[in-house]
Amino acid sequence: MLDGNEDDDCREILPVNNKYFIALTILFTGACILLFNIFYKQAKDARIMSLNAEQMIHAKQAALGIEDLFATWTRNVESLSKMDGVINIDSTGKHYMELFYEANREQIRSITRMDEKGVIVYNYPISDSVGKDISDQKHVHELLLDHKPIVSDVFKTVEGFDAIALLVPVFNGSEFKGSIGILINFENIAKRYLDVINLGETGYGWVISQDGRQLYSPEPGFTGKSVFENMKNSPSAIVMANDMVKGNEGITTFTFDRIRDRNVGQTKKYAVYMPIHIGKTFWSIAVTSAEQDVLSNLISFRNKLAFIIGVIFFGGMVFIYSLMQEITQRKQAENSERESRTKLAAALASMTDAVFVSDINGQFINFNDAFATFHKFRNKDECAKTFAEYPDILDVFMPDGRRAPLDMWAVPRALRGETVTDAEYILRRKDTGERWIGSYSFAPIRDKNATIVGSVVVSRDITKRKQTEDQLKEAQRIAELGSWYWDAKTDVTTGTEELLRIYGIDSSVEPMPSFRDQKGRCYPPDEWERLNNAVQETVRTGVGYKLDVQAIRNGIPIWITTCSEVVRDSDGQIIGLHGTVQNITERKSTEEKLSQMVKTVDSANVELRAMNVMMINRELRMVELKKEIDALCKQFGQPSRYG
């Protein structure tokens, strides 16, 4: 059996209003989904930015390496072309050509001397081609016309293999005597500069010529063909290829159905591309990675974020259900028109937001002191007097300096039963010319029979907030990512302007400090030791590092993520490091806030019991409700609704 107290407790559990409960549930569910998408998108965008930076480093490294290689070959062959024996094609010249080939046989396929008509007069080590006229080959034809060094595309040689030709003219004084050239083993170049590009599971590099011929690709059957033919089924990839053959540099995304030699269906790829300048022509290199590499690094973050948002959702639903019970109890207690009017007047007086109430005709019947202040009046009496002289509010305030239709103010919409929230207008006082931005929310007022009898409007000055939002949007547009290079021999560190800005260093006053001088200046001593150990380990092993460490900017601690790779000379010796630095202070702050949210949700039941005790009457309950909503807005980075 139940005693009397237990019976009273049972009567306190009232059925909630299904319509409002469903609406709040949908709203809160949408807010949780929105939060998840916002945080996940921020993490994904940061990872994409980091991936593009890594790809750009690989592309620049490969481009510079290939440019330096061909410049070296050109100088060496030009030196041969000036020897008398090579000019006269005597035994001494042939001997020098043979020695040159033997010294570089791993990188070149043959060395050839042609006469001024494009006929091969000497070829080592392939002698079968002597006497053949190859003047119809594109690169040979161009050299015979302008007598200048030239590098060919990948072409099929008379011996039957694919190669790249480097031709240098031979002169006897001012007389053109033909050319000397080498056939370069492009597969060797590809393995040296392109096969080493390996980002994640899908990242790789490929090269096209100025006319769009694919000089190198890990995709089987692509090398030697037109890139436009290879990518004809991907319009977005064709757009990128068109920009590449113009010699441009860029970052883009496209869809393609292959990853290396596997057909995987339409896959989104992130790519960077830039030109490789070779002689008077250029090639273009692209480094691409599939979206799966970006997403695979976010799986752990996504799962943790989903768990936290799920906990917040569960706690919020408990709060909403309890809140709806309180609302049901209050509605049952509101049974008289006089009590409603009294409470309305009290609410107007206590609210900090500007509020006014109109009748069914849209004429003012009540407003609070904050309403007068919002509209730049000295007091409520001056405001009432002005509106008595000008019943139409648009005679006093013209949105954006123009007479707007009455419907723009949404009062008629509220009187038709609609609710309009956060309508923003640029206002101007007609008499003083003062301008500001106002946010208005309109809602209908209904009597006990659900008949609309007027409207209520809540407004606030959001001028400063809009200015702050504009500034934040501009700040967020700039990604804080800088790059650096450390010379192991000189211990000199150079960095981009963005890198100096991250550390708060004015480049017009001082240069980037050396690595050892960054201790205490750019990093706390203990964090510098961590970074120094990583640097020493990289120099020792040749394996790059990636760290999240604390740094110092203008005396204020910040969080950065820094990564590096080694730079080697032609002998494979490490001569320095290069890498990137990104400011991740905001991300760290977000992680801390999410951790705090979990702790807050853990204590939700205790807070709800305390809230039930605090809601003694309607007005106090309303105050507590506003505080809770403002707290949630603050946690989620949204503007305050009532503060």
C-alpha positions in Angstrom: 0.0 0.0 0.0 1.0 3.6 -0.6 0.9 6.2 2.1 -0.3 9.8 1.6 3.2 11.2 0.8 3.8 8.6 -1.8 0.4 9.5 -3.4 1.4 13.2 -3.5 4.7 12.3 -5.2 2.9 10.3 -7.8 0.6 13.2 -8.6 3.7 15.5 -9.2 4.6 13.3 -12.2 2.5 14.9 -14.9 2.3 14.0 -18.6 4.3 16.4 -20.7 2.9 18.3 -23.7 3.8 16.0 -26.6 3.9 18.7 -29.2 6.5 20.9 -27.4 8.5 17.9 -26.2 8.8 16.6 -29.8 9.7 20.1 -31.0 12.4 20.5 -28.3 13.7 17.0 -28.9 14.0 17.7 -32.7 15.7 21.1 -31.9 18.2 19.5 -29.4 18.9 16.6 -31.8 19.6 19.1 -34.6 21.9 21.1 -32.3 23.8 17.9 -31.3 24.2 16.9 -35.0 25.3 20.4 -35.9 27.9 20.4 -33.1 29.2 17.1 -34.3 29.5 18.3 -37.9 31.1 21.6 -36.9 33.9 19.9 -34.8 34.4 17.1 -37.2 34.6 19.5 -40.2 37.2 21.6 -38.3 39.3 18.6 -37.7 38.9 17.4 -41.3 39.8 20.8 -42.7 42.9 21.0 -40.5 44.0 17.5 -41.7 43.4 18.4 -45.4 45.5 21.6 -44.9 48.3 19.6 -43.3 48.1 17.0 -46.1 48.3 19.6 -48.8 51.3 21.2 -47.1 53.1 17.8 -47.0 52.2 17.2 -50.7 53.5 20.6 -51.6 56.8 19.9 -49.9 57.2 16.6 -51.8 56.3 18.2 -55.1 58.8 21.1 -54.6 61.5 18.7 -53.6 61.0 16.5 -56.7 60.7 19.5 -59.0 63.9 21.1 -57.7 65.7 17.8 -57.9 64.7 17.2 -61.6 65.5 20.8 -62.6 68.9 20.5 -61.0 69.6 17.2 -62.6 68.8 18.4 -66.1 70.8 21.6 -65.6 73.8 19.5 -64.6 73.4 17.2 -67.6 73.1 20.3 -69.9 76.3 21.8 -68.5 78.2 18.5 -68.8 77.1 17.8 -72.4 77.9 21.5 -73.4 81.4 20.9 -72.1 81.8 17.9 -74.4 80.4 19.9 -77.3 83.3 22.4 -77.1 86.1 19.7 -77.3 87.9 19.7 -80.7 87.7 16.0 -80.9 84.0 16.0 -80.5 83.6 18.8 -83.0 85.7 17.0 -85.6 84.4 13.5 -84.6 87.8 12.0 -84.4 89.1 9.1 -82.3 89.9 11.4 -79.4 86.4 12.9 -79.4 84.8 9.4 -79.6 87.0 8.3 -76.8 85.8 11.2 -74.6 82.2 10.4 -75.5 82.7 6.7 -74.5 84.3 7.7 -71.2 81.4 10.0 -70.5 78.9 7.2 -71.2 80.8 4.7 -69.0 80.9 7.2 -66.1 77.1 7.7 -66.3 75.8 4.4 -67.7 73.3 3.9 -64.9 71.5 7.1 -65.8 71.9 7.4 -69.6 71.1 4.8 -72.3 73.5 6.2 -75.1 75.4 9.2 -76.3 75.0 10.3 -79.9 76.8 12.7 -82.4 74.7 14.0 -85.3 75.7 16.1 -88.2 74.1 19.4 -89.3 71.4 17.5 -91.2 70.3 15.3 -88.4 72.1 12.1 -89.5 73.7 10.0 -86.7 77.5 9.9 -87.3 78.5 8.2 -84.1 76.5 6.5 -81.4 77.8 4.6 -78.3 77.2 1.9 -77.3 74.5 1.3 -79.9 76.4 1.4 -83.3 73.5 0.0 -85.4 71.9 3.4 -85.6 74.9 5.1 -87.3 73.9 6.6 -90.6 70.2 6.9 -89.8 68.4 10.3 -90.5 66.4 11.3 -87.4 65.7 14.9 -88.4 62.0 14.2 -88.5 62.0 13.7 -84.7 60.4 16.7 -83.1 63.2 17.6 -80.7 65.9 17.1 -83.4 63.9 19.2 -85.9 63.6 22.1 -83.4 67.4 22.0 -82.6 68.2 22.1 -86.4 66.0 25.2 -86.7 67.1 27.3 -83.7 70.5 25.7 -82.8 69.7 25.8 -79.0 69.8 23.0 -76.3 66.6 21.1 -76.0 65.0 18.4 -73.9 62.5 16.1 -75.5 59.3 14.5 -74.2 59.3 10.7 -73.6 59.6 9.2 -77.1 60.3 5.9 -78.8 63.9 5.8 -80.0 65.1 4.2 -83.2 66.5 1.4 -81.0 62.9 0.7 -79.8 62.9 1.8 -76.1 61.3 4.8 -74.4 63.7 7.6 -73.3 64.2 11.4 -73.0 66.7 13.1 -75.2 68.9 16.0 -74.2 70.5 17.7 -77.3 73.2 20.4 -77.3 74.3 22.1 -80.6 78.0 21.8 -81.7 79.7 24.8 -83.3 83.1 25.2 -84.9 83.6 28.8 -84.2 80.3 30.2 -85.5 79.7 27.4 -87.9 76.9 24.9 -86.9 78.3 21.4 -87.0 75.4 19.4 -85.7 74.7 18.2 -82.2 75.7 15.9 -79.4 73.0 14.4 -77.2 72.3 11.8 -74.6 69.3 9.5 -74.1 68.4 9.7 -70.4 66.9 6.8 -68.6 63.7 8.5 -67.3 62.8 5.4 -65.3 65.9 6.0 -63.2 64.8 9.6 -62.7 61.3 8.5 -61.7 62.6 6.1 -59.1 65.0 8.7 -57.7 62.5 11.6 -57.4 59.0 10.3 -57.8 58.8 6.7 -56.6 59.9 7.9 -53.1 56.8 10.0 -52.8 54.7 7.9 -50.4 52.0 9.8 -48.4 49.7 7.4 -46.5 48.4 4.4 -48.4 47.4 6.3 -51.6 49.7 9.3 -52.1 52.0 9.3 -55.1 53.4 11.7 -57.8 53.1 11.9 -61.6 54.5 14.2 -64.3 53.2 15.5 -67.6 54.9 17.5 -70.4 53.9 20.9 -71.7 51.7 19.4 -74.3 49.9 17.1 -71.8 51.8 13.8 -72.4 52.1 11.8 -69.2 55.9 11.4 -68.8 55.6 9.3 -65.6 52.7 7.7 -63.7 52.6 4.7 -61.3 49.3 3.8 -63.0 50.0 1.0 -65.5 49.7 2.0 -69.1 49.5 5.8 -68.5 53.1 6.8 -69.2 53.6 8.1 -72.7 49.9 8.8 -73.3 48.0 12.1 -73.2 46.8 13.0 -69.7 43.5 14.1 -71.2 42.9 10.6 -72.6 44.0 9.0 -69.4 41.6 11.1 -67.3 38.8 11.6 -69.8 36.2 10.1 -67.4 36.9 12.7 -64.7 35.9 16.3 -65.7 37.4 17.7 -62.5 40.8 16.1 -63.2 40.7 17.5 -66.7 40.3 21.0 -65.2 43.4 20.4 -63.2 45.3 19.1 -66.2 44.4 22.2 -68.2 45.9 24.4 -65.5 49.0 22.2 -65.3 49.8 22.5 -69.1 49.6 26.3 -68.7 52.5 26.1 -66.2 50.5 27.1 -63.2 50.8 26.1 -59.6 47.8 25.2 -57.4 45.9 23.1 -54.9 42.7 21.3 -55.9 40.4 18.4 -55.4 39.1 16.0 -58.1 37.4 12.6 -58.5 39.1 9.7 -60.1 38.4 5.9 -60.2 41.9 4.6 -59.6 44.4 4.5 -56.7 47.8 3.5 -58.2 47.0 0.3 -60.2 43.6 -0.5 -58.5 40.2 0.5 -59.8 38.2 1.7 -56.7 35.3 3.5 -58.3 34.9 7.3 -58.1 37.2 8.5 -55.3 37.8 12.1 -54.1 41.4 13.1 -54.3 43.4 16.0 -52.9 46.2 17.3 -55.2 48.9 19.9 -55.5 50.7 20.7 -58.7 53.6 22.9 -59.9 55.8 23.3 -63.0 59.3 21.9 -63.5 61.3 24.3 -65.6 63.6 22.4 -68.0 65.5 24.5 -70.6 63.0 26.5 -72.6 60.1 24.2 -71.9 58.5 22.9 -68.7 56.9 19.8 -67.3 54.4 19.8 -64.5 54.4 17.5 -61.4 51.3 16.6 -59.4 51.2 14.9 -56.0 47.8 13.3 -55.1 46.3 11.5 -52.1 42.8 9.9 -51.8 40.3 11.1 -49.2 40.6 7.8 -47.4 44.0 8.8 -46.1 42.4 12.0 -44.6 39.5 10.1 -43.0 41.6 7.2 -41.6 43.5 9.7 -39.4 40.2 11.0 -38.0 38.5 7.7 -37.0 39.6 7.9 -33.4 38.7 11.6 -33.1 35.3 10.9 -34.7 34.5 8.1 -32.4 35.4 10.1 -29.3 33.5 13.1 -30.5 30.4 10.9 -31.2 30.6 9.5 -27.7 30.8 12.9 -26.1 27.9 14.3 -28.2 25.9 11.2 -27.3 26.4 11.8 -23.6 25.5 15.4 -24.0 22.3 14.4 -26.0 21.3 11.9 -23.2 21.8 14.5 -20.5 20.0 17.1 -22.5 17.0 14.8 -23.1 16.7 14.2 -19.3 16.8 18.0 -18.8 14.2 18.7 -21.5 11.8 16.0 -20.1 12.2 17.5 -16.6 11.8 21.0 -18.0 8.6 20.0 -19.8 7.1 18.6 -16.6 7.8 22.0 -15.0 6.1 23.8 -17.9 3.1 21.5 -17.6 2.8 22.3 -13.9 3.0 26.0 -14.5 0.3 25.9 -17.3 -2.1 24.1 -15.0 -1.5 26.9 -12.4 -2.2 29.8 -14.8 -6.0 30.0 -14.7 -6.8 33.7 -14.6 -6.5 36.6 -17.1 -5.4 39.0 -14.3 -2.6 36.8 -13.1 -1.4 36.5 -16.7 -1.3 40.3 -17.2 0.4 40.9 -13.8 3.1 38.3 -14.6 3.5 39.8 -18.1 4.1 43.3 -16.7 6.5 41.9 -14.1 8.4 40.0 -16.8 8.7 43.1 -19.0 10.1 45.1 -16.1 12.6 42.4 -15.1 13.9 41.5 -18.6 17.2 43.1 -19.8 16.2 42.6 -23.5 14.1 45.3 -25.2 10.5 44.2 -25.3 7.3 45.7 -26.6 3.8 44.4 -27.0 1.3 45.4 -29.7 -2.4 44.9 -30.1 -4.2 43.1 -32.9 -3.8 46.3 -35.1 0.0 46.5 -34.5 -0.2 49.5 -32.2 2.0 49.7 -29.1 0.3 48.9 -25.8 3.3 48.3 -23.6 7.1 48.2 -23.5 9.9 48.2 -21.0 12.8 50.5 -20.1 15.2 48.4 -22.1 13.1 49.1 -25.2 13.6 52.9 -24.7 17.4 52.4 -24.2 17.7 50.2 -27.2 16.2 52.9 -29.4 18.6 55.5 -28.0 16.1 57.4 -25.9 17.1 58.9 -22.5 14.1 57.3 -20.7 10.8 55.5 -21.2 8.8 58.7 -21.0 10.7 60.3 -24.0 10.2 57.1 -25.9 6.4 57.0 -25.2 6.1 60.7 -26.2 7.9 60.1 -29.5 5.8 57.1 -30.5 2.6 59.0 -29.5 3.6 61.6 -32.1 4.6 59.0 -34.7 2.3 56.0 -34.4 4.1 54.3 -37.3 7.5 53.3 -36.1 9.0 53.6 -39.6 8.5 57.4 -39.3 11.2 57.4 -36.6 13.5 54.5 -37.7 14.2 53.7 -41.3 16.1 50.4 -41.8 19.3 51.1 -43.7 18.3 54.6 -44.3 15.3 53.7 -46.4 11.5 53.6 -45.9 10.8 49.9 -45.8 7.5 48.1 -46.2 5.7 47.4 -42.9 5.9 43.7 -43.6 9.6 43.9 -43.3 9.2 44.4 -39.6 7.4 41.0 -39.4 4.7 42.3 -37.0 1.9 41.4 -39.4 3.4 37.9 -39.7 3.3 37.5 -35.9 -0.3 38.7 -35.9 -1.0 35.9 -38.5 0.4 33.4 -36.0 4.0 33.1 -37.3 7.1 33.2 -35.1 10.0 35.1 -36.5 13.4 34.9 -34.7 16.6 36.9 -35.0 15.5 39.2 -37.8 18.4 41.7 -38.3 18.0 45.3 -39.4 20.3 48.3 -39.8 18.6 51.1 -37.9 19.0 54.9 -38.1 17.5 57.5 -35.9 15.8 60.0 -38.2 16.5 63.0 -35.9 20.2 62.3 -34.9 21.4 60.1 -37.8 22.8 57.5 -35.3 23.1 54.0 -36.7 23.2 50.6 -35.1 22.2 46.9 -35.9 19.2 45.4 -34.1 18.1 41.8 -33.8 14.3 41.3 -33.5 12.2 38.2 -32.6 8.5 38.3 -33.1 5.8 36.0 -31.7 2.0 36.1 -31.5 0.1 36.5 -28.3 -3.0 34.3 -27.8 -5.8 34.3 -25.3 -7.1 31.2 -23.5 -9.1 30.3 -26.6 -6.0 30.3 -28.7 -7.1 33.5 -30.5 -4.4 35.9 -31.5 -4.8 39.1 -29.6 -1.5 40.8 -30.3 2.2 40.3 -30.7 5.4 40.5 -28.6 8.7 41.7 -30.0 12.1 41.1 -28.3 15.1 43.1 -29.6 18.7 43.7 -28.8 21.6 45.7 -30.0 24.0 43.4 -31.8 26.3 46.0 -33.4 29.4 45.0 -31.4 28.6 41.3 -31.9 28.4 41.7 -35.6 31.7 43.6 -35.7 33.3 40.8 -33.6 31.8 38.1 -35.9 33.2 39.9 -39.0 36.6 40.1 -37.4 36.5 36.4 -36.4 35.5 35.3 -39.9 38.4 37.2 -41.3 40.8 35.7 -38.7 39.5 32.2 -39.4 40.1 32.7 -43.1 43.8 32.7 -42.6 45.2 29.3 -41.8 48.1 29.5 -39.3 50.6 27.3 -41.1 54.3 28.2 -41.6 57.2 26.3 -43.1 61.0 26.3 -42.2 64.4 25.1 -43.2 67.3 24.3 -40.9 70.8 24.1 -42.4 72.8 21.5 -40.4 76.2 23.0 -41.5 75.5 26.6 -40.5 72.8 26.0 -37.9 70.8 28.8 -39.6 67.0 28.5 -39.5 64.9 30.3 -42.1 61.1 30.5 -42.1 58.1 32.0 -43.9 56.3 35.1 -42.8 53.5 33.0 -41.4 56.0 31.0 -39.3 57.5 34.2 -37.8 54.0 35.4 -37.1 53.2 32.2 -35.2 56.1 32.9 -32.9 55.4 36.6 -32.7 58.7 37.6 -34.4 58.8 40.9 -36.4 60.8 40.1 -39.5 61.5 43.8 -40.1 63.3 44.0 -36.7 65.0 40.6 -36.3 65.5 37.4 -38.3 64.4 33.9 -37.2 66.6 32.8 -34.3 68.9 29.8 -34.7 67.5 26.5 -33.5 69.6 26.6 -30.3 68.6 30.2 -29.6 64.9 29.2 -29.6 65.3 27.6 -26.2 63.5 30.0 -23.8 62.6 32.4 -26.6 60.3 30.3 -28.8 59.9 27.2 -26.5 59.9 26.6 -22.8 63.2 24.8 -21.8 61.5 21.4 -21.2 59.5 21.6 -24.5 62.7 22.6 -26.3 64.5 19.5 -25.0 61.7 17.3 -26.4 62.0 19.0 -29.8 65.8 18.9 -29.7 65.7 15.2 -29.0 63.4 14.6 -31.9 65.7 16.7 -34.2 68.8 14.7 -33.1 66.9 11.4 -33.6 65.9 12.6 -37.1 69.4 13.6 -38.0 70.7 10.3 -36.7 68.1 8.0 -38.3 66.9 10.0 -41.3 63.3 9.5 -40.2 61.2 12.7 -39.8 59.1 13.5 -36.7 55.7 15.0 -35.9 55.1 16.5 -32.5 52.5 18.6 -30.6 54.5 20.9 -28.3 54.0 24.1 -26.3 55.6 27.2 -27.7 55.8 30.9 -26.6 54.5 33.8 -28.5 55.1 37.3 -27.0 55.4 35.6 -23.6 52.1 33.7 -23.9 52.1 29.9 -24.2 50.5 28.5 -27.3 50.2 24.9 -28.8 51.7 24.0 -32.1 52.1 20.9 -34.2 55.5 20.6 -36.0 56.8 18.0 -38.5 60.0 17.6 -40.5 61.8 15.6 -43.1 65.5 15.3 -43.9 67.2 17.0 -46.9 70.1 15.1 -48.5 72.8 16.0 -51.0 73.6 14.1 -54.1 75.6 11.6 -52.1 72.7 10.9 -49.8 74.2 12.8 -46.9 71.8 14.7 -44.6 72.4 18.4 -45.0 69.4 19.8 -43.2 65.8 19.5 -42.2 62.7 21.1 -43.6 59.1 21.1 -42.3 56.0 22.9 -41.2 54.6 24.5 -38.0 50.8 25.0 -37.4 49.2 26.9 -34.5 46.7 24.4 -32.9 45.9 26.4 -29.7 42.2 26.6 -30.6 42.0 22.9 -31.3 43.6 22.1 -27.9 41.2 24.5 -26.2 38.3 22.8 -27.9 39.5 19.4 -26.7 39.7 20.7 -23.1 36.2 22.1 -23.4 34.9 18.8 -24.7 36.6 17.1 -21.7 34.9 19.5 -19.4 31.5 18.9 -21.0 31.8 15.2 -20.1 32.4 16.1 -16.5 29.5 18.5 -16.6 27.1 15.9 -18.0 28.2 13.4 -15.3 26.8 15.7 -12.7 23.6 16.5 -14.6 21.2 14.5 -12.3 22.5 16.4 -9.2 22.1 19.7 -11.0 18.5 18.8 -12.1 17.5 18.0 -8.5 18.9 21.3 -7.4 17.0 23.1 -10.2 13.7 21.6 -9.1 14.3 23.1 -5.6 15.2 26.5 -7.0 12.1 26.8 -9.2 9.8 28.2 -6.5 7.6 30.3 -8.6 7.3 31.1 -12.3 9.5 34.1 -12.5 12.4 32.4 -10.6 12.0 29.3 -12.8 12.2 31.5 -15.9 15.4 33.1 -14.7 17.0 29.7 -14.1 15.9 28.5 -17.5 17.6 31.5 -19.2 20.8 30.8 -17.3 20.8 27.2 -18.4 20.2 28.1 -22.0 22.9 30.8 -21.9 25.3 28.3 -20.4 24.6 25.8 -23.2 25.1 28.5 -25.8 28.4 29.5 -24.3 29.6 25.9 -24.2 28.8 25.4 -27.8 30.3 28.7 -28.9 26.9 30.2 -29.8 25.8 33.8 -29.1 23.9 34.3 -25.8 20.1 34.4 -26.1 19.4 36.4 -22.9 22.7 37.8 -21.5 
